[in-house]
Amino acid sequence: MIAAELIHNIWSTRKADSLVGMKLMLAEVIGGSDDGRRLIVVDTIGAGIGDRVIVCTGSSARKMLHTDDVPVDAAVVGIIDADCVFE
């Protein structure tokens, strides 16, 4: 799992049919060796821009969507409390 901050919404004019209705967001990794790296995530829990979140990747992300047929590599699985500090 990865800690990240949601920094922007992602819109697309065309996408795979299995992604229709899913909210895509741009996330920036917080801490660790990947600090600052950006990824596109599917938000399934209603987080918003500025929220710090927990992101799972790979097959775990697809399990969060209850299917293995969707082309997703990262999904938001939790919102981190504002009082948490990362170093």
PDB file of N, CA, C and O in Angstrom:
ATOM      1  N   MET A   1       0.835  -1.177   0.000  1.00  0.00           N
ATOM      2  CA  MET A   1       0.000   0.000   0.000  1.00  0.00           C
ATOM      3  C   MET A   1       0.880   1.241   0.000  1.00  0.00           C
ATOM      4  O   MET A   1       2.022   1.218   0.459  1.00  0.00           O
ATOM      5  N   ILE A   2       0.326   2.309  -0.521  1.00  0.00           N
ATOM      6  CA  ILE A   2       1.062   3.559  -0.717  1.00  0.00           C
ATOM      7  C   ILE A   2       0.255   4.701  -0.103  1.00  0.00           C
ATOM      8  O   ILE A   2      -0.968   4.744  -0.234  1.00  0.00           O
ATOM      9  N   ALA A   3       0.943   5.623   0.565  1.00  0.00           N
ATOM     10  CA  ALA A   3       0.300   6.851   1.033  1.00  0.00           C
ATOM     11  C   ALA A   3       0.465   7.894  -0.067  1.00  0.00           C
ATOM     12  O   ALA A   3       1.555   8.053  -0.616  1.00  0.00           O
ATOM     13  N   ALA A   4      -0.610   8.600  -0.389  1.00  0.00           N
ATOM     14  CA  ALA A   4      -0.574   9.593  -1.461  1.00  0.00           C
ATOM     15  C   ALA A   4      -1.545  10.728  -1.158  1.00  0.00           C
ATOM     16  O   ALA A   4      -2.424  10.605  -0.305  1.00  0.00           O
ATOM     17  N   GLU A   5      -1.367  11.836  -1.876  1.00  0.00           N
ATOM     18  CA  GLU A   5      -2.305  12.955  -1.790  1.00  0.00           C
ATOM     19  C   GLU A   5      -2.962  13.130  -3.141  1.00  0.00           C
ATOM     20  O   GLU A   5      -2.291  13.135  -4.173  1.00  0.00           O
ATOM     21  N   LEU A   6      -4.282  13.274  -3.132  1.00  0.00           N
ATOM     22  CA  LEU A   6      -5.015  13.492  -4.381  1.00  0.00           C
ATOM     23  C   LEU A   6      -4.850  14.947  -4.791  1.00  0.00           C
ATOM     24  O   LEU A   6      -5.177  15.858  -4.030  1.00  0.00           O
ATOM     25  N   ILE A   7      -4.338  15.161  -6.007  1.00  0.00           N
ATOM     26  CA  ILE A   7      -4.018  16.524  -6.418  1.00  0.00           C
ATOM     27  C   ILE A   7      -4.866  17.048  -7.579  1.00  0.00           C
ATOM     28  O   ILE A   7      -4.869  18.251  -7.838  1.00  0.00           O
ATOM     29  N   HIS A   8      -5.575  16.181  -8.271  1.00  0.00           N
ATOM     30  CA  HIS A   8      -6.371  16.667  -9.403  1.00  0.00           C
ATOM     31  C   HIS A   8      -7.327  15.584  -9.877  1.00  0.00           C
ATOM     32  O   HIS A   8      -7.096  14.398  -9.643  1.00  0.00           O
ATOM     33  N   ASN A   9      -8.395  15.991 -10.541  1.00  0.00           N
ATOM     34  CA  ASN A   9      -9.303  15.062 -11.215  1.00  0.00           C
ATOM     35  C   ASN A   9      -8.754  14.747 -12.595  1.00  0.00           C
ATOM     36  O   ASN A   9      -8.021  15.550 -13.173  1.00  0.00           O
ATOM     37  N   ILE A  10      -9.101  13.587 -13.122  1.00  0.00           N
ATOM     38  CA  ILE A  10      -8.715  13.191 -14.479  1.00  0.00           C
ATOM     39  C   ILE A  10     -10.005  12.997 -15.278  1.00  0.00           C
ATOM     40  O   ILE A  10     -10.901  12.267 -14.856  1.00  0.00           O
ATOM     41  N   TRP A  11     -10.087  13.645 -16.415  1.00  0.00           N
ATOM     42  CA  TRP A  11     -11.224  13.465 -17.320  1.00  0.00           C
ATOM     43  C   TRP A  11     -10.709  12.830 -18.604  1.00  0.00           C
ATOM     44  O   TRP A  11      -9.562  13.048 -18.993  1.00  0.00           O
ATOM     45  N   SER A  12     -11.545  12.056 -19.251  1.00  0.00           N
ATOM     46  CA  SER A  12     -11.158  11.503 -20.549  1.00  0.00           C
ATOM     47  C   SER A  12     -12.355  11.562 -21.482  1.00  0.00           C
ATOM     48  O   SER A  12     -13.501  11.405 -21.060  1.00  0.00           O
ATOM     49  N   THR A  13     -12.072  11.791 -22.749  1.00  0.00           N
ATOM     50  CA  THR A  13     -13.147  11.844 -23.731  1.00  0.00           C
ATOM     51  C   THR A  13     -13.563  10.434 -24.145  1.00  0.00           C
ATOM     52  O   THR A  13     -14.710  10.206 -24.532  1.00  0.00           O
ATOM     53  N   ARG A  14     -12.627   9.494 -24.062  1.00  0.00           N
ATOM     54  CA  ARG A  14     -12.922   8.089 -24.366  1.00  0.00           C
ATOM     55  C   ARG A  14     -12.172   7.230 -23.373  1.00  0.00           C
ATOM     56  O   ARG A  14     -11.039   7.530 -22.997  1.00  0.00           O
ATOM     57  N   LYS A  15     -12.817   6.161 -22.957  1.00  0.00           N
ATOM     58  CA  LYS A  15     -12.144   5.200 -22.088  1.00  0.00           C
ATOM     59  C   LYS A  15     -12.788   3.837 -22.257  1.00  0.00           C
ATOM     60  O   LYS A  15     -13.867   3.715 -22.838  1.00  0.00           O
ATOM     61  N   ALA A  16     -12.127   2.824 -21.752  1.00  0.00           N
ATOM     62  CA  ALA A  16     -12.651   1.458 -21.833  1.00  0.00           C
ATOM     63  C   ALA A  16     -14.049   1.403 -21.216  1.00  0.00           C
ATOM     64  O   ALA A  16     -14.320   2.066 -20.215  1.00  0.00           O
ATOM     65  N   ASP A  17     -14.916   0.621 -21.812  1.00  0.00           N
ATOM     66  CA  ASP A  17     -16.293   0.508 -21.321  1.00  0.00           C
ATOM     67  C   ASP A  17     -16.347   0.124 -19.844  1.00  0.00           C
ATOM     68  O   ASP A  17     -17.239   0.567 -19.121  1.00  0.00           O
ATOM     69  N   SER A  18     -15.406  -0.691 -19.396  1.00  0.00           N
ATOM     70  CA  SER A  18     -15.419  -1.133 -18.002  1.00  0.00           C
ATOM     71  C   SER A  18     -15.047  -0.022 -17.022  1.00  0.00           C
ATOM     72  O   SER A  18     -15.211  -0.189 -15.814  1.00  0.00           O
ATOM     73  N   LEU A  19     -14.543   1.119 -17.528  1.00  0.00           N
ATOM     74  CA  LEU A  19     -14.195   2.253 -16.671  1.00  0.00           C
ATOM     75  C   LEU A  19     -15.291   3.310 -16.599  1.00  0.00           C
ATOM     76  O   LEU A  19     -15.179   4.263 -15.827  1.00  0.00           O
ATOM     77  N   VAL A  20     -16.340   3.156 -17.389  1.00  0.00           N
ATOM     78  CA  VAL A  20     -17.429   4.130 -17.400  1.00  0.00           C
ATOM     79  C   VAL A  20     -18.042   4.215 -16.001  1.00  0.00           C
ATOM     80  O   VAL A  20     -18.364   3.195 -15.391  1.00  0.00           O
ATOM     81  N   GLY A  21     -18.199   5.437 -15.507  1.00  0.00           N
ATOM     82  CA  GLY A  21     -18.780   5.666 -14.203  1.00  0.00           C
ATOM     83  C   GLY A  21     -17.774   5.674 -13.061  1.00  0.00           C
ATOM     84  O   GLY A  21     -18.142   5.946 -11.918  1.00  0.00           O
ATOM     85  N   MET A  22     -16.518   5.381 -13.350  1.00  0.00           N
ATOM     86  CA  MET A  22     -15.491   5.395 -12.304  1.00  0.00           C
ATOM     87  C   MET A  22     -14.800   6.749 -12.261  1.00  0.00           C
ATOM     88  O   MET A  22     -14.529   7.352 -13.300  1.00  0.00           O
ATOM     89  N   LYS A  23     -14.519   7.218 -11.062  1.00  0.00           N
ATOM     90  CA  LYS A  23     -13.871   8.511 -10.840  1.00  0.00           C
ATOM     91  C   LYS A  23     -12.353   8.314 -10.840  1.00  0.00           C
ATOM     92  O   LYS A  23     -11.806   7.618  -9.985  1.00  0.00           O
ATOM     93  N   LEU A  24     -11.683   8.940 -11.815  1.00  0.00           N
ATOM     94  CA  LEU A  24     -10.233   8.850 -11.922  1.00  0.00           C
ATOM     95  C   LEU A  24      -9.604  10.113 -11.357  1.00  0.00           C
ATOM     96  O   LEU A  24     -10.088  11.219 -11.601  1.00  0.00           O
ATOM     97  N   MET A  25      -8.513   9.947 -10.592  1.00  0.00           N
ATOM     98  CA  MET A  25      -7.841  11.089  -9.981  1.00  0.00           C
ATOM     99  C   MET A  25      -6.331  10.945 -10.103  1.00  0.00           C
ATOM    100  O   MET A  25      -5.805   9.840 -10.235  1.00  0.00           O
ATOM    101  N   LEU A  26      -5.638  12.092 -10.054  1.00  0.00           N
ATOM    102  CA  LEU A  26      -4.183  12.116 -10.057  1.00  0.00           C
ATOM    103  C   LEU A  26      -3.716  12.176  -8.615  1.00  0.00           C
ATOM    104  O   LEU A  26      -4.147  13.042  -7.855  1.00  0.00           O
ATOM    105  N   ALA A  27      -2.834  11.259  -8.233  1.00  0.00           N
ATOM    106  CA  ALA A  27      -2.328  11.183  -6.862  1.00  0.00           C
ATOM    107  C   ALA A  27      -0.810  11.338  -6.873  1.00  0.00           C
ATOM    108  O   ALA A  27      -0.134  10.894  -7.801  1.00  0.00           O
ATOM    109  N   GLU A  28      -0.283  11.979  -5.821  1.00  0.00           N
ATOM    110  CA  GLU A  28       1.159  12.135  -5.662  1.00  0.00           C
ATOM    111  C   GLU A  28       1.585  11.388  -4.399  1.00  0.00           C
ATOM    112  O   GLU A  28       1.041  11.610  -3.318  1.00  0.00           O
ATOM    113  N   VAL A  29       2.576  10.492  -4.558  1.00  0.00           N
ATOM    114  CA  VAL A  29       3.045   9.657  -3.455  1.00  0.00           C
ATOM    115  C   VAL A  29       3.683  10.521  -2.376  1.00  0.00           C
ATOM    116  O   VAL A  29       4.410  11.471  -2.669  1.00  0.00           O
ATOM    117  N   ILE A  30       3.396  10.173  -1.114  1.00  0.00           N
ATOM    118  CA  ILE A  30       3.946  10.874   0.045  1.00  0.00           C
ATOM    119  C   ILE A  30       4.951   9.942   0.722  1.00  0.00           C
ATOM    120  O   ILE A  30       4.601   8.826   1.109  1.00  0.00           O
ATOM    121  N   GLY A  31       6.190  10.394   0.866  1.00  0.00           N
ATOM    122  CA  GLY A  31       7.203   9.647   1.612  1.00  0.00           C
ATOM    123  C   GLY A  31       7.784   8.468   0.863  1.00  0.00           C
ATOM    124  O   GLY A  31       7.318   8.095  -0.214  1.00  0.00           O
ATOM    125  N   GLY A  32       8.811   7.893   1.458  1.00  0.00           N
ATOM    126  CA  GLY A  32       9.468   6.724   0.876  1.00  0.00           C
ATOM    127  C   GLY A  32      10.315   7.061  -0.332  1.00  0.00           C
ATOM    128  O   GLY A  32      10.506   8.229  -0.673  1.00  0.00           O
ATOM    129  N   SER A  33      10.818   6.025  -0.970  1.00  0.00           N
ATOM    130  CA  SER A  33      11.708   6.225  -2.128  1.00  0.00           C
ATOM    131  C   SER A  33      10.960   6.738  -3.355  1.00  0.00           C
ATOM    132  O   SER A  33      11.577   7.279  -4.273  1.00  0.00           O
ATOM    133  N   ASP A  34       9.639   6.574  -3.381  1.00  0.00           N
ATOM    134  CA  ASP A  34       8.831   7.047  -4.515  1.00  0.00           C
ATOM    135  C   ASP A  34       8.201   8.414  -4.258  1.00  0.00           C
ATOM    136  O   ASP A  34       7.312   8.830  -5.001  1.00  0.00           O
ATOM    137  N   ASP A  35       8.645   9.114  -3.224  1.00  0.00           N
ATOM    138  CA  ASP A  35       8.081  10.417  -2.861  1.00  0.00           C
ATOM    139  C   ASP A  35       8.017  11.334  -4.086  1.00  0.00           C
ATOM    140  O   ASP A  35       9.011  11.521  -4.788  1.00  0.00           O
ATOM    141  N   GLY A  36       6.842  11.898  -4.326  1.00  0.00           N
ATOM    142  CA  GLY A  36       6.661  12.813  -5.453  1.00  0.00           C
ATOM    143  C   GLY A  36       6.205  12.147  -6.738  1.00  0.00           C
ATOM    144  O   GLY A  36       5.769  12.833  -7.663  1.00  0.00           O
ATOM    145  N   ARG A  37       6.294  10.832  -6.816  1.00  0.00           N
ATOM    146  CA  ARG A  37       5.844  10.131  -8.020  1.00  0.00           C
ATOM    147  C   ARG A  37       4.335  10.291  -8.144  1.00  0.00           C
ATOM    148  O   ARG A  37       3.625  10.291  -7.139  1.00  0.00           O
ATOM    149  N   ARG A  38       3.848  10.424  -9.358  1.00  0.00           N
ATOM    150  CA  ARG A  38       2.411  10.601  -9.587  1.00  0.00           C
ATOM    151  C   ARG A  38       1.816   9.369 -10.239  1.00  0.00           C
ATOM    152  O   ARG A  38       2.453   8.714 -11.063  1.00  0.00           O
ATOM    153  N   LEU A  39       0.583   9.065  -9.857  1.00  0.00           N
ATOM    154  CA  LEU A  39      -0.128   7.962 -10.473  1.00  0.00           C
ATOM    155  C   LEU A  39      -1.599   8.301 -10.634  1.00  0.00           C
ATOM    156  O   LEU A  39      -2.147   9.139  -9.918  1.00  0.00           O
ATOM    157  N   ILE A  40      -2.212   7.641 -11.573  1.00  0.00           N
ATOM    158  CA  ILE A  40      -3.650   7.790 -11.773  1.00  0.00           C
ATOM    159  C   ILE A  40      -4.326   6.670 -10.989  1.00  0.00           C
ATOM    160  O   ILE A  40      -3.973   5.499 -11.128  1.00  0.00           O
ATOM    161  N   VAL A  41      -5.300   7.043 -10.166  1.00  0.00           N
ATOM    162  CA  VAL A  41      -5.988   6.084  -9.309  1.00  0.00           C
ATOM    163  C   VAL A  41      -7.493   6.150  -9.543  1.00  0.00           C
ATOM    164  O   VAL A  41      -8.023   7.173  -9.978  1.00  0.00           O
ATOM    165  N   VAL A  42      -8.161   5.060  -9.252  1.00  0.00           N
ATOM    166  CA  VAL A  42      -9.622   5.032  -9.255  1.00  0.00           C
ATOM    167  C   VAL A  42     -10.072   5.288  -7.819  1.00  0.00           C
ATOM    168  O   VAL A  42      -9.628   4.612  -6.891  1.00  0.00           O
ATOM    169  N   ASP A  43     -10.952   6.263  -7.648  1.00  0.00           N
ATOM    170  CA  ASP A  43     -11.466   6.586  -6.316  1.00  0.00           C
ATOM    171  C   ASP A  43     -12.825   5.929  -6.148  1.00  0.00           C
ATOM    172  O   ASP A  43     -13.800   6.324  -6.787  1.00  0.00           O
ATOM    173  N   THR A  44     -12.882   4.932  -5.289  1.00  0.00           N
ATOM    174  CA  THR A  44     -14.135   4.206  -5.074  1.00  0.00           C
ATOM    175  C   THR A  44     -14.807   4.583  -3.755  1.00  0.00           C
ATOM    176  O   THR A  44     -15.886   4.078  -3.445  1.00  0.00           O
ATOM    177  N   ILE A  45     -14.172   5.474  -2.970  1.00  0.00           N
ATOM    178  CA  ILE A  45     -14.711   5.776  -1.634  1.00  0.00           C
ATOM    179  C   ILE A  45     -15.120   7.227  -1.454  1.00  0.00           C
ATOM    180  O   ILE A  45     -15.530   7.612  -0.359  1.00  0.00           O
ATOM    181  N   GLY A  46     -15.022   8.047  -2.496  1.00  0.00           N
ATOM    182  CA  GLY A  46     -15.500   9.419  -2.400  1.00  0.00           C
ATOM    183  C   GLY A  46     -14.508  10.410  -1.822  1.00  0.00           C
ATOM    184  O   GLY A  46     -14.914  11.416  -1.240  1.00  0.00           O
ATOM    185  N   ALA A  47     -13.219  10.152  -1.968  1.00  0.00           N
ATOM    186  CA  ALA A  47     -12.205  11.103  -1.523  1.00  0.00           C
ATOM    187  C   ALA A  47     -12.193  12.291  -2.485  1.00  0.00           C
ATOM    188  O   ALA A  47     -12.774  12.227  -3.568  1.00  0.00           O
ATOM    189  N   GLY A  48     -11.527  13.372  -2.080  1.00  0.00           N
ATOM    190  CA  GLY A  48     -11.487  14.554  -2.924  1.00  0.00           C
ATOM    191  C   GLY A  48     -10.096  15.140  -3.015  1.00  0.00           C
ATOM    192  O   GLY A  48      -9.168  14.688  -2.343  1.00  0.00           O
ATOM    193  N   ILE A  49      -9.964  16.144  -3.849  1.00  0.00           N
ATOM    194  CA  ILE A  49      -8.684  16.818  -4.025  1.00  0.00           C
ATOM    195  C   ILE A  49      -8.209  17.352  -2.674  1.00  0.00           C
ATOM    196  O   ILE A  49      -8.974  17.960  -1.926  1.00  0.00           O
ATOM    197  N   GLY A  50      -6.934  17.111  -2.382  1.00  0.00           N
ATOM    198  CA  GLY A  50      -6.351  17.549  -1.125  1.00  0.00           C
ATOM    199  C   GLY A  50      -6.366  16.492  -0.035  1.00  0.00           C
ATOM    200  O   GLY A  50      -5.654  16.621   0.960  1.00  0.00           O
ATOM    201  N   ASP A  51      -7.168  15.448  -0.207  1.00  0.00           N
ATOM    202  CA  ASP A  51      -7.201  14.373   0.776  1.00  0.00           C
ATOM    203  C   ASP A  51      -5.943  13.519   0.675  1.00  0.00           C
ATOM    204  O   ASP A  51      -5.444  13.250  -0.418  1.00  0.00           O
ATOM    205  N   ARG A  52      -5.437  13.097   1.834  1.00  0.00           N
ATOM    206  CA  ARG A  52      -4.367  12.104   1.870  1.00  0.00           C
ATOM    207  C   ARG A  52      -5.045  10.747   1.951  1.00  0.00           C
ATOM    208  O   ARG A  52      -5.959  10.542   2.750  1.00  0.00           O
ATOM    209  N   VAL A  53      -4.589   9.826   1.116  1.00  0.00           N
ATOM    210  CA  VAL A  53      -5.274   8.545   0.972  1.00  0.00           C
ATOM    211  C   VAL A  53      -4.300   7.372   1.004  1.00  0.00           C
ATOM    212  O   VAL A  53      -3.088   7.538   0.864  1.00  0.00           O
ATOM    213  N   ILE A  54      -4.861   6.193   1.192  1.00  0.00           N
ATOM    214  CA  ILE A  54      -4.122   4.947   1.068  1.00  0.00           C
ATOM    215  C   ILE A  54      -4.504   4.343  -0.277  1.00  0.00           C
ATOM    216  O   ILE A  54      -5.684   4.212  -0.602  1.00  0.00           O
ATOM    217  N   VAL A  55      -3.492   3.978  -1.048  1.00  0.00           N
ATOM    218  CA  VAL A  55      -3.700   3.438  -2.386  1.00  0.00           C
ATOM    219  C   VAL A  55      -3.149   2.016  -2.432  1.00  0.00           C
ATOM    220  O   VAL A  55      -2.031   1.767  -1.982  1.00  0.00           O
ATOM    221  N   CYS A  56      -3.927   1.087  -2.971  1.00  0.00           N
ATOM    222  CA  CYS A  56      -3.394  -0.249  -3.229  1.00  0.00           C
ATOM    223  C   CYS A  56      -3.189  -0.376  -4.737  1.00  0.00           C
ATOM    224  O   CYS A  56      -3.859   0.284  -5.530  1.00  0.00           O
ATOM    225  N   THR A  57      -2.252  -1.235  -5.107  1.00  0.00           N
ATOM    226  CA  THR A  57      -1.894  -1.369  -6.516  1.00  0.00           C
ATOM    227  C   THR A  57      -2.009  -2.819  -6.982  1.00  0.00           C
ATOM    228  O   THR A  57      -2.131  -3.742  -6.176  1.00  0.00           O
ATOM    229  N   GLY A  58      -1.968  -2.991  -8.285  1.00  0.00           N
ATOM    230  CA  GLY A  58      -1.972  -4.322  -8.880  1.00  0.00           C
ATOM    231  C   GLY A  58      -3.287  -5.053  -8.714  1.00  0.00           C
ATOM    232  O   GLY A  58      -4.360  -4.454  -8.789  1.00  0.00           O
ATOM    233  N   SER A  59      -3.193  -6.365  -8.487  1.00  0.00           N
ATOM    234  CA  SER A  59      -4.407  -7.183  -8.397  1.00  0.00           C
ATOM    235  C   SER A  59      -5.272  -6.781  -7.204  1.00  0.00           C
ATOM    236  O   SER A  59      -6.487  -6.976  -7.232  1.00  0.00           O
ATOM    237  N   SER A  60      -4.661  -6.220  -6.154  1.00  0.00           N
ATOM    238  CA  SER A  60      -5.445  -5.745  -5.008  1.00  0.00           C
ATOM    239  C   SER A  60      -6.383  -4.613  -5.413  1.00  0.00           C
ATOM    240  O   SER A  60      -7.500  -4.521  -4.904  1.00  0.00           O
ATOM    241  N   ALA A  61      -5.942  -3.760  -6.318  1.00  0.00           N
ATOM    242  CA  ALA A  61      -6.781  -2.660  -6.794  1.00  0.00           C
ATOM    243  C   ALA A  61      -7.984  -3.208  -7.554  1.00  0.00           C
ATOM    244  O   ALA A  61      -9.102  -2.716  -7.395  1.00  0.00           O
ATOM    245  N   ARG A  62      -7.757  -4.211  -8.366  1.00  0.00           N
ATOM    246  CA  ARG A  62      -8.875  -4.805  -9.111  1.00  0.00           C
ATOM    247  C   ARG A  62      -9.851  -5.518  -8.177  1.00  0.00           C
ATOM    248  O   ARG A  62     -11.057  -5.502  -8.424  1.00  0.00           O
ATOM    249  N   LYS A  63      -9.356  -6.138  -7.117  1.00  0.00           N
ATOM    250  CA  LYS A  63     -10.239  -6.791  -6.137  1.00  0.00           C
ATOM    251  C   LYS A  63     -11.138  -5.757  -5.457  1.00  0.00           C
ATOM    252  O   LYS A  63     -12.287  -6.050  -5.128  1.00  0.00           O
ATOM    253  N   MET A  64     -10.616  -4.554  -5.250  1.00  0.00           N
ATOM    254  CA  MET A  64     -11.396  -3.477  -4.651  1.00  0.00           C
ATOM    255  C   MET A  64     -12.611  -3.144  -5.525  1.00  0.00           C
ATOM    256  O   MET A  64     -13.642  -2.701  -5.020  1.00  0.00           O
ATOM    257  N   LEU A  65     -12.481  -3.361  -6.833  1.00  0.00           N
ATOM    258  CA  LEU A  65     -13.559  -3.081  -7.781  1.00  0.00           C
ATOM    259  C   LEU A  65     -14.432  -4.312  -8.023  1.00  0.00           C
ATOM    260  O   LEU A  65     -15.362  -4.264  -8.828  1.00  0.00           O
ATOM    261  N   HIS A  66     -14.136  -5.416  -7.326  1.00  0.00           N
ATOM    262  CA  HIS A  66     -14.901  -6.661  -7.399  1.00  0.00           C
ATOM    263  C   HIS A  66     -14.882  -7.308  -8.773  1.00  0.00           C
ATOM    264  O   HIS A  66     -15.832  -7.991  -9.155  1.00  0.00           O
ATOM    265  N   THR A  67     -13.792  -7.094  -9.525  1.00  0.00           N
ATOM    266  CA  THR A  67     -13.646  -7.742 -10.824  1.00  0.00           C
ATOM    267  C   THR A  67     -12.176  -7.745 -11.232  1.00  0.00           C
ATOM    268  O   THR A  67     -11.409  -6.866 -10.840  1.00  0.00           O
ATOM    269  N   ASP A  68     -11.805  -8.724 -12.004  1.00  0.00           N
ATOM    270  CA  ASP A  68     -10.440  -8.772 -12.535  1.00  0.00           C
ATOM    271  C   ASP A  68     -10.405  -8.312 -13.990  1.00  0.00           C
ATOM    272  O   ASP A  68      -9.343  -8.291 -14.613  1.00  0.00           O
ATOM    273  N   ASP A  69     -11.569  -7.942 -14.531  1.00  0.00           N
ATOM    274  CA  ASP A  69     -11.671  -7.593 -15.950  1.00  0.00           C
ATOM    275  C   ASP A  69     -11.479  -6.113 -16.251  1.00  0.00           C
ATOM    276  O   ASP A  69     -11.546  -5.716 -17.414  1.00  0.00           O
ATOM    277  N   VAL A  70     -11.246  -5.294 -15.245  1.00  0.00           N
ATOM    278  CA  VAL A  70     -11.140  -3.852 -15.448  1.00  0.00           C
ATOM    279  C   VAL A  70      -9.653  -3.451 -15.514  1.00  0.00           C
ATOM    280  O   VAL A  70      -8.852  -3.940 -14.718  1.00  0.00           O
ATOM    281  N   PRO A  71      -9.280  -2.572 -16.451  1.00  0.00           N
ATOM    282  CA  PRO A  71      -7.871  -2.191 -16.606  1.00  0.00           C
ATOM    283  C   PRO A  71      -7.433  -1.130 -15.597  1.00  0.00           C
ATOM    284  O   PRO A  71      -7.232   0.031 -15.954  1.00  0.00           O
ATOM    285  N   VAL A  72      -7.287  -1.540 -14.332  1.00  0.00           N
ATOM    286  CA  VAL A  72      -6.929  -0.613 -13.263  1.00  0.00           C
ATOM    287  C   VAL A  72      -5.695  -1.140 -12.540  1.00  0.00           C
ATOM    288  O   VAL A  72      -5.605  -2.329 -12.234  1.00  0.00           O
ATOM    289  N   ASP A  73      -4.739  -0.241 -12.268  1.00  0.00           N
ATOM    290  CA  ASP A  73      -3.522  -0.610 -11.546  1.00  0.00           C
ATOM    291  C   ASP A  73      -3.453  -0.023 -10.149  1.00  0.00           C
ATOM    292  O   ASP A  73      -2.627  -0.455  -9.345  1.00  0.00           O
ATOM    293  N   ALA A  74      -4.310   0.964  -9.834  1.00  0.00           N
ATOM    294  CA  ALA A  74      -4.254   1.609  -8.515  1.00  0.00           C
ATOM    295  C   ALA A  74      -5.652   2.077  -8.111  1.00  0.00           C
ATOM    296  O   ALA A  74      -6.397   2.623  -8.926  1.00  0.00           O
ATOM    297  N   ALA A  75      -5.997   1.853  -6.833  1.00  0.00           N
ATOM    298  CA  ALA A  75      -7.307   2.261  -6.329  1.00  0.00           C
ATOM    299  C   ALA A  75      -7.163   2.822  -4.918  1.00  0.00           C
ATOM    300  O   ALA A  75      -6.360   2.337  -4.121  1.00  0.00           O
ATOM    301  N   VAL A  76      -7.953   3.851  -4.625  1.00  0.00           N
ATOM    302  CA  VAL A  76      -8.002   4.431  -3.282  1.00  0.00           C
ATOM    303  C   VAL A  76      -8.800   3.480  -2.394  1.00  0.00           C
ATOM    304  O   VAL A  76      -9.915   3.086  -2.738  1.00  0.00           O
ATOM    305  N   VAL A  77      -8.212   3.109  -1.230  1.00  0.00           N
ATOM    306  CA  VAL A  77      -8.902   2.196  -0.319  1.00  0.00           C
ATOM    307  C   VAL A  77      -9.156   2.815   1.046  1.00  0.00           C
ATOM    308  O   VAL A  77      -9.838   2.214   1.876  1.00  0.00           O
ATOM    309  N   GLY A  78      -8.617   4.014   1.296  1.00  0.00           N
ATOM    310  CA  GLY A  78      -8.845   4.657   2.586  1.00  0.00           C
ATOM    311  C   GLY A  78      -8.430   6.114   2.569  1.00  0.00           C
ATOM    312  O   GLY A  78      -7.589   6.524   1.768  1.00  0.00           O
ATOM    313  N   ILE A  79      -9.030   6.896   3.463  1.00  0.00           N
ATOM    314  CA  ILE A  79      -8.665   8.305   3.635  1.00  0.00           C
ATOM    315  C   ILE A  79      -7.901   8.416   4.947  1.00  0.00           C
ATOM    316  O   ILE A  79      -8.358   7.926   5.980  1.00  0.00           O
ATOM    317  N   ILE A  80      -6.740   9.060   4.908  1.00  0.00           N
ATOM    318  CA  ILE A  80      -5.891   9.203   6.084  1.00  0.00           C
ATOM    319  C   ILE A  80      -6.352  10.409   6.899  1.00  0.00           C
ATOM    320  O   ILE A  80      -6.630  11.470   6.341  1.00  0.00           O
ATOM    321  N   ASP A  81      -6.433  10.243   8.227  1.00  0.00           N
ATOM    322  CA  ASP A  81      -6.807  11.342   9.108  1.00  0.00           C
ATOM    323  C   ASP A  81      -5.840  12.506   8.951  1.00  0.00           C
ATOM    324  O   ASP A  81      -4.652  12.302   8.700  1.00  0.00           O
ATOM    325  N   ALA A  82      -6.346  13.725   9.099  1.00  0.00           N
ATOM    326  CA  ALA A  82      -5.539  14.939   8.930  1.00  0.00           C
ATOM    327  C   ALA A  82      -4.424  15.044   9.953  1.00  0.00           C
ATOM    328  O   ALA A  82      -3.457  15.767   9.712  1.00  0.00           O
ATOM    329  N   ASP A  83      -4.512  14.352  11.091  1.00  0.00           N
ATOM    330  CA  ASP A  83      -3.506  14.468  12.145  1.00  0.00           C
ATOM    331  C   ASP A  83      -2.261  13.631  11.905  1.00  0.00           C
ATOM    332  O   ASP A  83      -1.291  13.763  12.652  1.00  0.00           O
ATOM    333  N   CYS A  84      -2.251  12.773  10.889  1.00  0.00           N
ATOM    334  CA  CYS A  84      -1.091  11.917  10.616  1.00  0.00           C
ATOM    335  C   CYS A  84       0.054  12.743  10.016  1.00  0.00           C
ATOM    336  O   CYS A  84      -0.173  13.651   9.217  1.00  0.00           O
ATOM    337  N   VAL A  85       1.278  12.413  10.414  1.00  0.00           N
ATOM    338  CA  VAL A  85       2.469  13.103   9.917  1.00  0.00           C
ATOM    339  C   VAL A  85       3.347  12.109   9.198  1.00  0.00           C
ATOM    340  O   VAL A  85       3.580  11.011   9.703  1.00  0.00           O
ATOM    341  N   PHE A  86       3.850  12.476   8.007  1.00  0.00           N
ATOM    342  CA  PHE A  86       4.753  11.617   7.237  1.00  0.00           C
ATOM    343  C   PHE A  86       6.120  12.259   7.194  1.00  0.00           C
ATOM    344  O   PHE A  86       6.243  13.466   6.991  1.00  0.00           O
ATOM    345  N   GLU A  87       7.146  11.451   7.386  1.00  0.00           N
ATOM    346  CA  GLU A  87       8.516  11.967   7.298  1.00  0.00           C
ATOM    347  C   GLU A  87       9.351  11.062   6.443  1.00  0.00           C
ATOM    348  O   GLU A  87      10.538  11.322   6.245  1.00  0.00           O
TER     349      GLU A  87
END
